[in-house]
Amino acid sequence: MYWFYLTIAILLEVGGTVCMKLSDSFANLVPSVLVFVLYGASFALMMVTLRGLDLAIVYGVWSGAGTAAIAIIGVVSFGESMTLVRAFSLGLVVIGVVGLKLSA
């Protein structure tokens, strides 16, 4: 169940980060409010997850998976560039997240 909570925490964090982009530096009210709501919910679920998983695993997977997801969303939804170096670096992040999960 802890991995499920962590997955939801990652999705909430990704949603919060997308809302940061959509908030246009707090010019748009709804995405601006959602940044705080989604990050707050994400942190709350991370705290629940820490009852059953190690801190290094939880934070490493949360931040790494969130980073990878945001990088992909940036390219697909916001037209951000994907260079060979970025793709390689993103691959290293994914390898690190998988390694952390397998070590748990």
Helices and strands as residue ranges (DSSP letters): H 2-23, H 29-49, H 55-78, H 84-103
